[in-house]
Amino acid sequence: MLDVEVIADPEAATVALHPVRSRLLSELAQPASAAELAVRCGLARQKVNYHLKALEEHHLVKPAGERKWGGLTERRMVATAISYVVSPKALGPVAADTTRTADRLSASYLIALGARIVREVGDLWRRAREADKRLATLSIDTEIRFRSAAERAEFTQKLTESITSLAAQYHDAEAPGGRPHRLVLVAHPLPSEPSQSTEESADTTPATPTARVD
């Protein structure tokens, strides 16, 4: 079972987003039969079987052995992943696209960047699994509480200069056998906690700019 599966097919996304089927997927983190699921979810077994069939047709669940119950033999099913993410690819031409947002300091551009990461890495990861290979990635995730907007701007400037310098040092467009990588750095305010003051929650100071090296 995968930790996360990226759903790129529109029909599979529709199936997974159905409330009942989404509940069944969460219940199938561990193998279960239709009868077991019917009891847990308060549904008729026939209805559970109907939804399981749709999930299986779109490769969201798979067989996980059999269970003998009441003189009957039932198939047990299990989800193909612990959790799922719908790729913007499933939305077709209306999916978020960085080329449609001119303001690189806007929230919409940052969201489009996130959508592109899901789409690109999701496709790369699927192909890597099909080839039985690992996909080399790097993730850095941290929190910084700036004392002031001025210090945030200073940090942004220094970070941008550092990344630009490193990229220039290691980038070689003509390297034989080299493979281009995408580096995306983003910063955004953390969601407000209920205990935070109204003034802090309503901060409208522009977010830290995105430093981007393609």
C-alpha positions in Angstrom: 0.0 0.0 0.0 1.3 3.4 -1.0 1.5 6.3 1.5 -0.1 8.6 -1.0 -1.6 8.0 -4.4 -2.0 10.8 -7.0 -5.2 10.5 -8.9 -4.8 12.0 -12.4 -7.8 10.3 -14.2 -11.0 12.5 -14.1 -13.3 9.5 -13.7 -11.2 8.0 -10.9 -11.3 11.4 -9.2 -15.1 11.6 -9.4 -15.3 8.1 -8.0 -12.9 8.8 -5.1 -14.7 12.1 -4.2 -18.1 10.5 -3.8 -18.9 10.7 0.0 -19.7 7.0 0.4 -16.8 5.8 -1.6 -14.4 8.2 0.2 -15.6 6.7 3.5 -15.1 3.2 2.2 -11.5 4.1 1.1 -10.8 5.4 4.6 -12.2 2.2 6.2 -10.1 0.1 3.8 -6.8 1.2 5.2 -7.0 -2.4 6.5 -8.5 -5.3 4.5 -12.2 -5.8 5.0 -15.1 -7.6 3.3 -18.3 -6.0 2.0 -20.2 -7.4 5.0 -17.7 -5.9 7.5 -17.9 -2.5 5.7 -21.7 -2.7 5.7 -21.8 -3.0 9.5 -19.3 -0.2 10.0 -20.9 2.2 7.6 -24.5 1.4 8.3 -25.2 0.5 4.6 -26.8 -2.5 2.9 -24.2 -5.0 1.7 -25.4 -4.8 -1.8 -24.9 -1.1 -1.8 -21.3 -1.5 -0.5 -20.6 -4.1 -3.2 -21.8 -1.6 -5.8 -19.4 1.1 -4.6 -16.5 -1.3 -4.1 -16.9 -2.4 -7.8 -16.6 1.2 -8.9 -13.5 1.7 -6.7 -11.9 -1.5 -8.0 -12.6 -0.6 -11.7 -10.6 2.6 -11.1 -7.8 0.9 -9.3 -8.5 2.6 -6.0 -9.0 -0.7 -4.1 -7.6 -4.2 -4.8 -8.3 -7.8 -3.6 -6.7 -8.7 -0.3 -7.6 -12.4 0.2 -10.9 -14.0 1.3 -13.0 -14.3 4.4 -15.3 -17.2 5.3 -18.4 -15.9 7.0 -21.8 -17.7 7.7 -20.9 -20.5 5.3 -20.0 -18.0 2.6 -16.7 -17.0 1.2 -16.3 -13.2 0.7 -13.5 -11.3 -0.9 -11.7 -8.9 1.3 -10.5 -5.6 -0.3 -7.9 -3.0 0.7 -7.3 0.5 -0.5 -4.3 1.0 -2.8 -3.0 3.9 -0.7 -3.4 5.3 2.8 -4.4 8.7 1.4 -5.1 10.3 -2.0 -4.4 13.6 -3.8 -6.3 14.6 -6.9 -3.9 15.9 -9.5 -4.8 19.2 -11.4 -4.3 17.0 -14.5 -7.8 15.5 -13.7 -9.3 19.0 -14.2 -8.1 19.3 -17.8 -7.9 22.8 -19.3 -9.3 24.5 -16.2 -6.5 23.2 -13.9 -4.3 25.8 -12.2 -1.5 27.0 -14.4 1.4 29.3 -13.5 1.4 30.8 -17.0 -2.0 32.3 -16.3 -0.9 34.3 -13.3 1.4 37.3 -14.0 1.9 38.3 -10.4 4.5 36.0 -8.9 4.0 37.4 -5.4 0.3 36.5 -5.4 -1.4 33.7 -3.6 -2.9 32.4 -6.8 0.6 32.0 -8.3 1.8 30.1 -5.2 -1.3 27.8 -5.4 -0.5 27.2 -9.1 3.0 26.2 -8.2 1.7 23.7 -5.7 -0.6 22.3 -8.3 2.2 21.9 -10.8 4.3 20.1 -8.2 1.4 17.6 -7.6 1.0 17.1 -11.4 4.7 16.7 -12.3 5.8 14.7 -9.3 2.7 12.5 -9.5 3.4 11.6 -13.1 7.2 11.1 -12.4 6.4 8.9 -9.4 3.9 6.7 -11.3 6.5 6.1 -14.1 9.2 5.4 -11.6 7.0 2.8 -9.9 6.2 1.2 -13.2 9.9 0.9 -14.0 10.6 -0.4 -10.4 12.9 2.6 -9.7 13.2 5.2 -7.0 12.5 8.9 -7.7 15.1 11.2 -6.3 13.4 14.2 -4.6 14.3 16.8 -2.0 11.9 18.5 0.5 12.7 21.1 3.1 9.9 22.2 5.4 10.4 24.5 8.3 8.8 27.4 10.2 10.2 30.9 10.8 8.6 33.6 13.1 9.8 36.9 11.8 10.1 39.8 14.3 9.0 42.3 11.7 8.1 42.7 8.1 11.4 44.4 7.6 13.3 41.3 8.8 11.1 39.1 6.6 12.1 41.2 3.6 15.7 41.0 4.5 15.5 37.3 4.9 13.8 37.0 1.5 16.6 39.1 -0.2 19.4 37.0 1.4 17.6 33.7 0.6 17.1 34.8 -3.0 20.7 35.8 -3.4 21.9 32.5 -1.9 19.8 30.3 -4.1 20.6 32.3 -7.2 24.4 31.9 -6.4 24.1 28.2 -5.8 22.0 27.6 -9.0 24.6 29.5 -11.0 27.4 27.5 -9.5 25.9 24.0 -10.2 23.8 24.6 -13.3 25.4 23.4 -16.6 23.0 23.5 -19.5 25.5 21.6 -21.7 26.5 18.8 -19.3 26.6 15.4 -21.1 24.1 13.1 -19.4 22.9 15.8 -17.1 19.3 16.0 -16.1 17.5 19.3 -15.3 15.7 19.6 -12.0 13.1 22.0 -10.8 13.6 24.0 -7.6 10.7 25.8 -6.1 10.9 27.7 -2.8 7.7 29.2 -1.3 6.8 30.9 1.9 3.4 31.7 3.3 1.8 32.7 6.6 0.8 29.7 8.8 -3.0 29.4 9.3 -4.1 31.4 12.3 -4.7 29.5 15.6 -7.9 30.3 17.5 -5.8 31.8 20.4 -4.1 34.4 18.1 -5.2 38.0 18.4 -7.5 39.5 15.8 -4.7 41.9 14.7 -2.3 39.1 14.1 -4.9 36.9 12.3 -5.8 39.8 10.0 -2.2 40.6 8.9 -2.4 41.7 5.3 1.3 42.4 4.8 2.4 40.9 1.5 3.7 37.3 1.8 7.3 36.5 1.4 8.1 36.4 -2.4 8.7 33.1 -4.1 12.2 32.4 -5.2 12.1 30.2 -8.2 14.8 28.4 -10.3 13.7 26.2 -13.2 
